[in-house]
Amino acid sequence: MELKLLKPEDVLVPCDVPTDMVTTYIKNFLGMTHNTGRLMLFAGDQRIEHAKGNKDFNGDDIAPEDNDPEHLFRIAKEGEIGVFAAQPGLITRYAMDYKEVPYLVKMNSKTNFVKTEQDDPYSSLLIDINEIVELKNNAGLNIPADGYTVYLGSEYEDQMITESSNIIRGAHKNGMLAVLWIYPRGVAVTKDDEKDPHSIAGAAGYGVSVGADFVKLNYPSDSKPELFKEVAGAAGRTGVVFAGGSSTDPREFLDRLYDQIHISGATGNATGRNLHQKELDEAIRMCNAISALTIYDSDVDAAMGIYDGEITLEELK
């Protein structure tokens, strides 16, 4: 398969990356995008984010092994990913056995117990950038990026806007990339606004305005992919990855991902439940099918061939 791979000089380096960290930033960008500029983000932050009832990790249609947090790390090790996003505590409990995994440290989180009707959402910091650098150096981990969630429209958005801006500058200062999870949400935001392409485009515009390298946004499944061209345009020089959502039929998921990249203009994906709710072998095959589409620019039939076990990702490359 012929791929246009980026060279170091092709990488857009933000102006707030210090001169002595430019090489590190470029190395991290190329590493986590496999030299393509596209990001395959495996979302493992749901252990906190979806904590209510543990229903996303244990149930009739979920592989029993998904109840074990280590299942996430096994997938991240064996499947081809760009980064594995998880909270710092989860990383510190398992990463000593999975040092080859590229980690994105999720710097804030909240559970889904408190609903907007009770209080507007706010996700507070779990760790600061200096502690991430210490973890990276002391444990010998590959941590090319950090991540942070912002709820635009929340009455606490001013705090999250300030924190996210500081986090991005801190990441760049250390040659790392910053990914923002951005969701319009709060009493001032209607359910229709949360899923409206114009609102999501506004979130993308916020992301580039504070200097994020990638933004993770929601992509309502009932919207036409053409409508989301506005989102990629609003993000400008910031990459856009869309959340994978709840588990769905593999072909349907891969079809949607293909449209997101080739019609909507996304520069990657962020997938959680469509991977970790599967048993390990199936999850690895799904992971590699997603990477085939995202990183190696395959079509859906080829990606399904990987998922079905008819070909391997190595053979497709």
C-alpha positions as CSV (number, residue, x, y, z in Angstrom):
1,M,0.0,0.0,0.0
2,E,1.4,3.4,-1.0
3,L,1.2,5.9,1.8
4,K,2.4,9.5,1.9
5,L,4.5,9.6,5.1
6,L,5.4,12.8,6.7
7,K,8.9,13.9,7.1
8,P,10.1,15.9,10.2
9,E,10.1,19.1,8.1
10,D,6.4,18.5,7.3
11,V,5.3,18.7,10.9
12,L,3.7,22.0,12.0
13,V,5.4,22.9,15.2
14,P,3.5,25.4,17.4
15,C,5.4,28.6,18.2
16,D,5.1,28.0,21.9
17,V,7.4,24.9,21.7
18,P,10.8,25.9,22.9
19,T,13.7,25.6,20.5
20,D,15.3,22.9,22.5
21,M,12.1,20.9,22.5
22,V,11.3,21.1,18.8
23,T,12.9,17.7,18.0
24,T,11.1,16.1,20.8
25,Y,7.7,17.5,19.7
26,I,8.3,16.3,16.2
27,K,9.3,12.8,17.4
28,N,6.2,12.6,19.6
29,F,3.9,13.8,16.8
30,L,5.3,11.4,14.2
31,G,5.3,8.6,16.7
32,M,1.7,8.9,17.8
33,T,0.4,9.4,14.3
34,H,2.7,6.7,12.7
35,N,4.2,9.4,10.4
36,T,0.8,10.1,8.8
37,G,-0.6,13.0,10.8
38,R,-3.7,10.8,11.7
39,L,-4.4,9.7,15.2
40,M,-5.8,6.4,16.4
41,L,-6.7,7.2,20.0
42,F,-7.7,4.2,22.2
43,A,-9.9,5.7,24.9
44,G,-9.3,4.0,28.3
45,D,-10.5,6.9,30.5
46,Q,-14.0,5.5,30.8
47,R,-13.2,3.7,34.1
48,I,-13.9,7.0,35.8
49,E,-16.0,8.7,33.1
50,H,-18.5,5.9,32.9
51,A,-18.3,4.8,36.6
52,K,-22.0,4.7,37.3
53,G,-23.0,1.1,37.7
54,N,-19.9,-0.3,35.9
55,K,-22.3,-1.1,33.1
56,D,-19.8,-0.3,30.3
57,F,-17.5,-3.0,31.6
58,N,-19.8,-5.8,32.8
59,G,-23.0,-7.0,31.1
60,D,-24.6,-9.6,28.9
61,D,-23.1,-8.3,25.6
62,I,-19.7,-7.5,27.1
63,A,-16.8,-9.8,27.3
64,P,-16.2,-11.0,30.9
65,E,-12.5,-10.0,30.7
66,D,-13.5,-6.4,30.2
67,N,-14.3,-6.1,34.0
68,D,-10.5,-6.4,34.6
69,P,-8.8,-3.1,34.0
70,E,-5.7,-4.9,32.7
71,H,-7.8,-5.8,29.6
72,L,-7.3,-2.3,28.4
73,F,-3.6,-2.5,28.6
74,R,-3.5,-5.9,26.8
75,I,-5.4,-4.4,23.9
76,A,-3.1,-1.3,23.8
77,K,0.0,-3.6,23.8
78,E,-1.2,-6.1,21.1
79,G,-3.2,-3.8,18.8
80,E,-1.8,-1.1,16.7
81,I,-2.7,2.3,18.2
82,G,-1.4,5.9,18.3
83,V,-1.9,6.5,22.0
84,F,-3.7,4.9,24.9
85,A,-5.6,7.5,26.9
86,A,-6.0,6.8,30.6
87,Q,-5.9,8.6,34.0
88,P,-2.6,8.8,35.8
89,G,-3.5,6.4,38.6
90,L,-4.5,3.7,36.2
91,I,-1.3,4.1,34.3
92,T,0.8,3.9,37.5
93,R,-0.9,0.6,38.5
94,Y,-0.2,-1.2,35.3
95,A,2.4,0.6,33.1
96,M,5.4,-1.2,34.7
97,D,4.3,-4.3,32.7
98,Y,3.3,-2.3,29.6
99,K,6.2,0.1,29.0
100,E,6.0,-0.3,25.2
101,V,2.5,1.3,25.1
102,P,2.4,5.0,24.1
103,Y,0.4,6.8,26.8
104,L,-1.8,9.9,26.8
105,V,-2.2,11.0,30.4
106,K,-5.8,12.1,30.9
107,M,-5.3,15.0,33.3
108,N,-8.9,15.5,34.5
109,S,-12.0,13.4,34.9
110,K,-15.4,13.2,36.5
111,T,-18.0,10.4,36.9
112,N,-21.4,10.3,35.2
113,F,-23.3,10.2,38.5
114,V,-24.0,13.9,38.8
115,K,-26.4,15.0,36.0
116,T,-26.7,18.5,34.5
117,E,-30.1,18.9,36.2
118,Q,-28.2,18.7,39.6
119,D,-25.1,20.8,38.7
120,D,-23.3,22.0,35.6
121,P,-20.4,19.8,34.7
122,Y,-16.8,20.5,35.9
123,S,-13.9,18.1,35.6
124,S,-11.1,19.0,37.9
125,L,-7.4,18.3,37.6
126,L,-5.9,15.0,38.7
127,I,-2.3,15.8,38.0
128,D,-0.1,18.6,36.7
129,I,2.3,18.7,33.8
130,N,5.4,18.6,36.0
131,E,4.1,15.4,37.7
132,I,3.6,13.9,34.2
133,V,7.1,14.7,33.2
134,E,8.4,13.1,36.5
135,L,6.3,10.0,35.8
136,K,7.6,9.7,32.3
137,N,11.3,10.1,33.3
138,N,11.2,8.1,36.6
139,A,9.3,5.1,35.2
140,G,10.8,5.2,31.7
141,L,7.4,5.5,30.0
142,N,6.5,6.7,26.5
143,I,4.2,9.6,27.2
144,P,3.9,11.7,24.0
145,A,0.8,13.6,25.0
146,D,-1.7,14.7,27.7
147,G,-5.4,15.3,27.5
148,Y,-8.1,17.4,29.2
149,T,-11.9,17.7,29.0
150,V,-13.7,21.0,28.6
151,Y,-17.5,21.4,28.9
152,L,-18.4,24.5,26.9
153,G,-21.6,26.1,28.2
154,S,-21.1,25.0,31.7
155,E,-21.1,27.7,34.3
156,Y,-17.6,26.5,35.2
157,E,-16.3,26.9,31.7
158,D,-14.1,29.8,32.6
159,Q,-12.1,27.6,34.9
160,M,-11.8,24.8,32.3
161,I,-10.8,27.3,29.6
162,T,-8.0,28.7,31.8
163,E,-6.8,25.2,32.8
164,S,-6.9,23.8,29.3
165,S,-4.9,26.8,28.0
166,N,-2.3,26.3,30.7
167,I,-2.2,22.5,30.1
168,I,-1.5,23.0,26.3
169,R,1.3,25.5,27.0
170,G,2.8,23.1,29.6
171,A,2.7,20.2,27.2
172,H,4.3,22.2,24.4
173,K,7.0,23.5,26.8
174,N,8.0,19.9,27.4
175,G,7.8,18.8,23.7
176,M,4.5,17.0,24.2
177,L,1.2,17.2,22.4
178,A,-2.2,18.2,24.0
179,V,-5.5,16.7,23.1
180,L,-8.8,18.3,24.3
181,W,-12.0,16.5,24.8
182,I,-14.6,19.2,24.1
183,Y,-18.3,18.8,24.7
184,P,-21.0,21.5,24.7
185,R,-22.9,20.7,28.0
186,G,-24.7,22.4,30.8
187,V,-28.0,24.0,31.7
188,A,-27.4,26.7,29.1
189,V,-27.0,23.9,26.4
190,T,-30.0,22.1,25.1
191,K,-29.9,18.4,24.1
192,D,-30.2,19.5,20.5
193,D,-27.3,21.9,20.9
194,E,-25.1,19.1,22.2
195,K,-25.5,17.2,18.9
196,D,-25.8,20.2,16.6
197,P,-22.9,20.3,14.0
198,H,-22.7,24.1,14.4
199,S,-22.2,23.7,18.2
200,I,-19.6,21.0,17.6
201,A,-17.9,23.2,15.0
202,G,-17.8,26.0,17.7
203,A,-16.1,23.5,20.0
204,A,-13.5,22.8,17.3
205,G,-13.0,26.5,16.9
206,Y,-12.4,26.8,20.6
207,G,-9.8,24.0,20.5
208,V,-7.7,25.7,17.8
209,S,-8.0,29.0,19.6
210,V,-6.3,27.7,22.7
211,G,-3.7,25.9,20.7
212,A,-4.7,22.2,21.0
213,D,-3.0,19.7,18.7
214,F,-6.1,17.5,18.4
215,V,-9.6,17.8,19.6
216,K,-11.9,14.9,20.5
217,L,-15.6,15.7,19.6
218,N,-18.9,14.0,19.5
219,Y,-20.2,12.8,16.2
220,P,-24.0,12.1,16.4
221,S,-24.7,8.9,14.4
222,D,-27.9,10.3,13.0
223,S,-26.2,13.2,11.2
224,K,-25.0,13.2,7.6
225,P,-21.2,13.2,7.3
226,E,-21.3,16.2,4.9
227,L,-22.6,18.4,7.7
228,F,-19.4,17.8,9.6
229,K,-17.2,19.4,7.0
230,E,-17.8,22.6,8.9
231,V,-16.2,21.0,12.0
232,A,-12.9,20.2,10.3
233,G,-12.9,23.6,8.7
234,A,-13.5,25.4,12.0
235,A,-10.6,23.4,13.6
236,G,-8.1,24.9,11.1
237,R,-4.7,23.6,11.9
238,T,-5.9,21.5,14.8
239,G,-6.6,17.8,14.1
240,V,-10.2,16.5,14.7
241,V,-11.0,13.0,16.1
242,F,-14.5,11.9,16.7
243,A,-15.7,9.8,19.7
244,G,-16.7,6.3,18.7
245,G,-19.7,6.1,21.0
246,S,-21.4,3.0,22.3
247,S,-20.7,-0.4,20.8
248,T,-22.3,-1.0,17.4
249,D,-22.1,-3.5,14.5
250,P,-18.4,-3.6,13.3
251,R,-19.2,-2.9,9.7
252,E,-21.5,0.0,10.6
253,F,-18.8,1.4,12.8
254,L,-16.1,1.1,10.2
255,D,-18.3,2.6,7.5
256,R,-19.0,5.6,9.8
257,L,-15.3,6.0,10.5
258,Y,-14.5,5.9,6.8
259,D,-17.0,8.6,6.1
260,Q,-15.7,10.7,9.1
261,I,-12.2,10.7,7.5
262,H,-13.0,10.9,3.8
263,I,-16.1,13.0,3.8
264,S,-16.2,15.0,7.1
265,G,-12.4,15.6,7.1
266,A,-11.5,14.0,10.4
267,T,-7.8,13.3,11.1
268,G,-8.4,10.2,13.2
269,N,-10.7,8.5,15.7
270,A,-11.1,8.0,19.4
271,T,-12.5,4.6,20.2
272,G,-13.3,3.0,23.5
273,R,-16.3,0.7,24.0
274,N,-16.1,-0.6,20.4
275,L,-12.8,-2.1,21.4
276,H,-12.6,-2.9,25.1
277,Q,-16.1,-4.5,25.3
278,K,-14.8,-7.3,23.1
279,E,-12.8,-10.4,24.1
280,L,-9.1,-9.9,23.6
281,D,-8.5,-11.5,20.2
282,E,-11.6,-9.8,18.7
283,A,-10.6,-6.5,20.2
284,I,-7.1,-6.7,18.7
285,R,-8.5,-7.5,15.3
286,M,-11.0,-4.6,15.6
287,C,-8.2,-2.3,16.8
288,N,-6.1,-3.2,13.7
289,A,-9.1,-2.8,11.4
290,I,-9.6,0.7,12.8
291,S,-5.9,1.5,12.3
292,A,-6.0,0.2,8.8
293,L,-8.7,2.8,8.0
294,T,-7.2,5.6,10.1
295,I,-3.5,5.3,9.6
296,Y,-3.0,3.2,6.5
297,D,-5.9,4.6,4.4
298,S,-7.5,1.3,3.6
299,D,-11.0,0.9,2.4
300,V,-13.8,-0.7,4.6
301,D,-13.7,-4.1,2.8
302,A,-10.0,-4.4,3.7
303,A,-10.5,-3.3,7.2
304,M,-13.4,-5.9,7.6
305,G,-11.0,-8.5,6.3
306,I,-8.7,-7.8,9.2
307,Y,-11.6,-7.8,11.7
308,D,-12.8,-11.1,10.3
309,G,-9.3,-12.6,10.5
310,E,-9.0,-13.1,6.7
311,I,-5.9,-11.0,6.5
312,T,-3.6,-9.3,9.0
313,L,-2.6,-5.7,9.3
314,E,1.0,-6.6,8.4
315,E,-0.2,-8.2,5.2
316,L,-2.3,-5.1,4.3
317,K,0.7,-2.8,4.9
